[in-house]
């Protein structure tokens, strides 16, 4: 199909029919003062080989691809087996539309069902939806769901939840009646210890584990505190690989588990597109946002997959829907499903253990350096906060320019009073040589 | 022909009411359940919720539609049929018995007298259905 399928002659003919002489007259209703009145500032047409060369030049600027990097903070560097990218590019998956018609969408519905099953197994929850846009919007939907379940509107969220997630949730809920209260974490442990902000108006306590500082929260204690006042516990997981090693939030009393699935084989991609995870207890399923795929049997007993509970969202009573999210992140959820199924239970455990061990090694080595210490005492998974002898931003800048290593994230970007602290992440993609090089670079820091 | 027990009161929104002193038990009529088809879920209020007359107190979801349910009478919910979502088919099979939905303590028990009798409801159905 041609992009503009009509000739100048045809256009003149159409204009004559509506009584105009020039196409610009079609825009008469737009006030003169808001019109651009010039051509868009884009380059002249390029030949295909010139386009490729120009994108290659741009891609080469992304030095994170070639430098050893210890950045995490919500988006993680993990190895994705080639099969993931290969399979999602099959046209049956790559170009498929949303599965409204089960009779022609069994393949799509089946992988969504498998995705939901795997997320339930990993989080220890009873029901998971077909996915959400990303971790931060999933968290915001968690707030709203907790309000529906408890009929309360106060959300207590710890400051050790990813700052950008909190910002998104704030934006997402600001026109509703959600009241968001931020709780301080303990300065020594890096965890939430003080739950005194919880009361009988609280819909949910929201914690991230491992939290933004990499610290593993004491979920069972927090669940008990939330349940004691009739509130729900929402657990946010930004590093999904941690589910391969840590006790599932569901067996620690979580009522809603939300998170980001990027770690499951999805490229970092400058922050997206990624995939949101959302799981809960079966008794709350009617209040869960998003799409849900179910298994069903026909008259002859043949197994099939269908969208279920969809009456409430998209077909009949949209004005009473639990959420305006009535779709899912299909292709990325598929990639995550293929990743999880390729790795298998053992593979995921193995990756998680490698992450924990690499990070533990880096943590121990850095802690031995004079002038450097580990900022929080809680156990960590693959990230931890280092407190240096001077401005963390300056240290990291030196590590980058002198040693060609991206050493981590300076916390001053998000937290006042933490100018000397930075977040270091080590995954299975960081070799021991890279970790040693980072330690050497920090040792040489002046 | 719809089943319309003599001893109940009815609303034009197709709810039935059984009055015992100042407490009204409310459900949907046989005509309503038949129109909705197989009921899969009933979204219920909670004990202590207060409603004005003709306000929606919940909804019934069937395989083909979702329909709001209205309380014909003002008052406070004193009891809800918790078992209904374990066996939502009771709304279809026994709507005047096991399929009851809520009990409401009426603000004004006289309101029930203004509702339709079985004969009036039957007449309403034959004129409008």
Boltz contact constraints between the chains, C-beta under 6 A:
constraints:
  - contact:
      token1: [A, 311]
      token2: [B, 61]
      max_distance: 6.0
  - contact:
      token1: [A, 311]
      token2: [B, 66]
      max_distance: 6.0
  - contact:
      token1: [A, 316]
      token2: [B, 66]
      max_distance: 6.0
  - contact:
      token1: [A, 317]
      token2: [B, 66]
      max_distance: 6.0
